[in-house]
Amino acid sequence: MAIWRPSLRSAAVLALAACTLALSACAVDDAEGNPNLQKGQVVVGSGTSIDSELIADIYAGSLRRAGAHVPPVVRAGDRTQALAALDSGRITLVPETTGGLLKYLEPAAKQTDSDDVFVAVNKALPEGLSVSDYSMAEVGATDGAPAQNVVPLFRKGSLTDDQVKKLNVVAGELTTADLTDLTGKVRDGGQSADVAGGWLDERGI
């Protein structure tokens, strides 16, 4: 049986269908001529949660330390909106969880183990998107559900090999305990970018 693989444009159509009162915020423009891409920037987006913003700041900070031109993290919205932003070129990268992304792309997927979920996500990704190594850190994991390992989702060809390697270093260091501690600091009033920078300093990344 042929397996349907959603295209980036399909994800963008879903995003547009979901936008009713905020069309300007969700509009999908052609990636050609995007000013961020012209400047060679790596634009990191975040979801709506503290976890997502913090992880986005960790990714952004690590890429800056690899020499990338990374402006402050932007709010990309929910998963559908983030996929549309990736498609349009308005963002380059966004934090994801393997299990959440797999269930979005393949609702009938049965995989639950971290490695199996990661393999399934790679097979289900829309054309033009890629992920690097997943972290042992999980967000919102529950017993019997797919593993929710943190992973960067980005446009293919948008990052250099060195930048991807830097993200893989982050994946090798970030744990669920780290995320719990760091998000607690943000909830206590810390600035997400500062908290992320402190963690990167501690790990020498």
C-alpha positions in Angstrom: 0.0 0.0 0.0 1.4 3.4 -0.9 2.0 5.7 2.1 0.9 9.3 1.7 3.7 11.7 2.6 2.4 15.2 3.2 4.3 18.0 1.4 5.3 21.2 3.0 2.8 22.9 0.8 0.1 20.6 2.2 1.1 21.7 5.7 0.9 25.3 4.7 -2.7 24.7 3.3 -3.7 23.3 6.6 -2.3 26.3 8.4 -4.2 28.7 6.1 -7.4 26.7 6.7 -6.9 27.1 10.4 -6.4 30.9 10.2 -9.6 32.9 10.3 -9.1 35.9 12.5 -5.4 36.3 12.1 -4.8 35.9 8.4 -1.9 38.3 8.3 -0.1 36.4 11.0 -0.5 33.1 9.2 -0.1 34.1 5.6 2.3 31.9 3.7 4.6 33.7 1.3 6.9 32.2 -1.2 10.4 31.6 0.3 12.1 33.4 -2.6 12.9 37.0 -1.7 12.5 36.4 2.0 14.7 39.0 3.7 15.9 36.6 6.4 17.1 34.1 3.8 18.8 36.8 1.8 20.8 37.9 4.8 21.8 34.4 5.5 20.1 34.4 8.9 19.1 31.3 10.8 15.7 32.2 12.2 14.7 30.0 15.2 11.0 29.9 16.0 9.3 28.7 19.2 5.9 27.2 20.1 3.6 28.7 22.7 4.9 26.9 25.8 7.7 27.8 28.2 9.5 24.5 27.3 9.4 25.3 23.6 10.7 28.9 24.0 13.5 27.7 26.3 14.6 25.0 23.9 14.4 27.4 21.0 16.7 29.8 22.9 19.1 26.9 23.6 19.2 26.0 19.9 19.6 29.7 18.9 22.4 30.2 21.4 24.3 27.1 20.4 24.1 28.1 16.7 25.3 31.6 17.4 28.3 30.0 19.1 28.9 28.1 15.9 29.1 31.4 14.0 25.6 31.6 12.7 23.8 34.9 12.4 20.7 34.2 14.6 18.3 37.0 15.5 16.2 36.7 18.7 13.8 33.8 18.8 10.4 34.5 17.2 7.1 33.1 18.2 6.0 30.6 15.5 2.7 29.6 17.0 1.2 26.1 17.2 2.5 23.2 15.1 0.4 23.9 12.1 1.5 27.5 12.0 5.1 26.6 12.6 5.0 24.2 9.6 3.6 27.0 7.5 6.3 29.3 8.7 9.0 26.7 7.8 7.4 26.3 4.4 7.4 30.0 3.6 11.0 30.5 4.8 9.9 32.9 7.6 11.7 30.6 10.1 14.5 28.1 9.6 14.2 25.9 12.6 11.7 25.1 15.4 11.9 22.7 18.4 9.7 19.7 18.2 9.0 16.4 20.1 9.3 13.2 18.1 6.1 11.7 19.4 4.0 14.8 19.0 5.3 15.4 15.5 4.8 11.7 14.5 1.1 11.7 15.7 0.5 14.9 13.8 1.9 13.5 10.5 0.8 9.9 10.9 -2.1 9.8 13.4 -2.3 6.0 13.1 1.3 5.4 14.0 1.9 2.8 16.7 5.6 3.3 17.6 6.3 4.2 21.2 10.1 3.5 21.7 12.4 6.5 21.3 14.4 5.0 18.4 11.3 3.6 16.6 9.5 6.9 16.9 12.5 8.7 15.5 12.8 6.4 12.5 9.1 6.7 11.9 9.2 10.5 12.1 12.0 10.6 9.5 9.9 8.6 7.1 6.9 10.7 7.6 8.5 14.1 7.3 7.2 16.4 4.5 9.6 16.9 1.6 11.9 19.7 2.4 12.1 19.2 6.2 14.7 17.4 8.3 15.6 16.6 11.9 19.0 16.1 13.5 19.7 13.9 16.5 17.0 13.7 19.2 17.7 14.5 22.8 17.0 12.2 25.8 15.0 15.1 27.2 11.3 14.5 26.9 8.4 16.9 27.1 5.0 15.7 28.2 5.8 12.0 28.0 3.2 9.6 29.4 3.3 5.8 29.9 2.2 3.9 26.8 2.3 6.9 24.6 5.0 7.6 21.9 8.3 8.9 23.3 8.4 12.7 23.3 12.1 13.3 22.7 13.1 16.9 22.0 14.4 17.3 18.4 15.1 20.3 16.1 13.0 20.4 13.0 14.5 22.5 10.2 14.4 23.3 6.4 16.7 21.0 4.5 19.9 22.8 3.2 19.3 25.7 5.6 22.1 24.7 8.1 25.8 24.0 7.5 27.3 20.7 8.7 29.0 22.5 11.6 25.7 23.9 12.7 24.0 20.5 12.6 26.9 19.1 14.6 26.3 21.8 17.2 22.7 20.9 17.5 23.8 17.2 17.9 26.0 18.3 20.8 23.0 19.9 22.4 21.0 16.7 21.9 23.8 14.7 23.6 23.7 17.0 26.7 20.1 18.0 27.3 18.1 15.8 29.7 14.6 15.9 31.1 16.0 16.9 34.5 17.7 19.8 32.8 14.5 21.0 31.2 12.6 20.7 34.5 15.2 22.8 36.2 15.5 25.4 33.5 11.8 25.8 32.9 11.4 26.3 36.7 13.9 29.1 36.5 11.9 30.8 33.8 8.7 30.4 35.7 10.4 32.0 38.7 11.1 35.1 36.6 14.3 34.3 34.6 14.6 35.4 31.0 14.4 32.4 28.7 17.4 33.5 26.7 19.5 34.1 29.8 18.6 30.8 31.3 19.4 29.0 28.1 22.7 30.8 27.9 23.6 29.8 31.4 23.0 26.1 30.6 25.1 26.4 27.4 27.9 27.9 29.5 27.7 25.2 32.1 28.0 22.5 29.4 30.7 24.3 27.5 28.6 24.3 24.3 
